[in-house]
Amino acid sequence: MISKILEITIPFVVPAMDLRYNDIRSKKERPLDMKKIRIGSGAGYAGDRIEPAVELMEKGNLDYIIFECLAERTVAIGQQDKEKDPSKGYNQLLDYRMEKILPLMAKNKVKVITNMGAANPVSAAERTCEIARKLGVSGLKIACVTGDDITDELDKYENEKVLEDGTLLKEKKDVLISANVYMGAEGITKALEEGANLVITGRVSDPALTIGPLVHEFGWNIDDNPDQMGQAVLAGHLLECGGQGAGGNYMYDWRNVPRMDELGFPIAELTDDTFEITKAPDCGGIICEQSCKEQFLYEVHDPANYLTPDVNVDISHATITQVGDNRVRIGGVKGKPRPDTLKLCVGYHKGWKTVSMLSFAWPDAYEKAQYCAEVIMKKMQRRGMKADDIHISYIGLNSLHLGVADMSEEALKNLNECVLRIAVFSEDKSECAKIIPEISPLQLNGPPGASFFGGRARVQEVMALWPTTVPRDAVQVESHILEVK
């Protein structure tokens, strides 16, 4: 029998056109031993869809919704935007998302936690205030959490070794774009304690967006409750990728995911000692043991030591149990003391690239594409191109599988089509540009049937990332509250 967790519902009335946010639910009205917190996933990456978030805020009976929109590379892009315009640097879809969700926040009393602040959480909060005023949404306390950007302090850590190759940070000082520390949940929790109902951060760990509300709601002490903190991390981990946690990118049985065209996003439902994953009613997707297992292990290098800023998590003996339709219970998650250091991700300018493509049709599609590549390389040799790296592949054959692709005569002889892809990398921008004028003319000056594919090639900047660690005291976490009255 599936045990039912008691839940107290406090009745309240919100007039249809009342866009004031006044959270009338209180801890006194919802005793700790009966309290249930529902947190929905609103986004899994910077450019994610808004429809599942709207659906969750309307139908999900949520207390909170998180928008995880910040990959490592996204911060560096934000820093570049900020250099061009000091008022920018936050997620480029912030306006679009806030226009959709701010009225729903007020209507349904859902609190929002997001890292859409990217490289400029202060400006993101200020811009959100402007949008709220324009929409007539009042009674908001919008917090921006800062402290992750230590670009100006990097000289103190220039002799730290980069994790991947052991080189020193100072070796990339001249091409530095960004330096952001993965903060934990403390800034989010502090903002909520100060009354914020919308929290915008920069670089925090992905699970921190969920940990912050849970610590605030249940009064957990990060250092005294490692198992509960481990559970909070896994709740955040199962939410952070949006649709991937509800049947998207589902390797086990993707053909039978219901209504993938209307894929919903997951909900984490927690009490002080239970943890379940579900989704909103009447939406596509699936929540089952296997879908949760796939997300459980996503980006977890060592299941016994999943390091986050808030706790070191052990999921090596965790349990995942189906307890209802689209409902899974998680148990056995353990926590260990949090690490003494924090991860620092340094973005830097590595060089330049250009990617060129030409498509060829049957017959002899691969043979023509290969011959065209030889023609181009001969031309580049005569032009004296000095590239640091050239990668030639054939889309549909070996662009993904590389050296293990089946390149047998049988596999190649009857291809309907083949796309030649040539990628050139160089630290010198002008070297990358040399190949561009040679691509388009091959439609008339090369083997038969060549077609220009993917638009005219262009030189693009290449950003790279260097991870290292810094002491915890490198970060001064601060929370600032802005009010929309």
Secondary structure, DSSP 8 states (H G I E B T S, - for coil): ---------------TT--B------TTTS-GGG--EEEEEEESSTT--SHHHHHHHHHS--SEEEE----HHHHHHHHHHHHH-TT--S-TTHHHHHHHHHHHHHHHT-EEEE-TTTT-HHHHHHHHHHHHHHHT-BSEEEEEEE--B-GGGGGGGTT-B-TTT--BGGGGGGGEEEEEE-B-SHHHHHHHHTT-SEEEESSB-TTHHHHHHHHHHHT--TTT-HHHHHHHHHHHHHHTTGGGGGTTT-TTTGGG-TTGGGB--EEEEE-SS-EEEEE-TT-B----HHHHHHHHTTT-S-TT-EE-SS-EEE-TT-EEEEEETTEEEEE--EEE---SEEEEEEEEEEEEEEEEEEEEESSSHHHHHHHHHHHHHHHHHHHT---SEEEEEEETTTTTTGGGS---HHHHTT-SEEEEEEEEEESSHHHHHTTHHHHTTHHHHSSTT-EE-SS---EEEEEEEEEEEEEGGG---EEEEEEE-
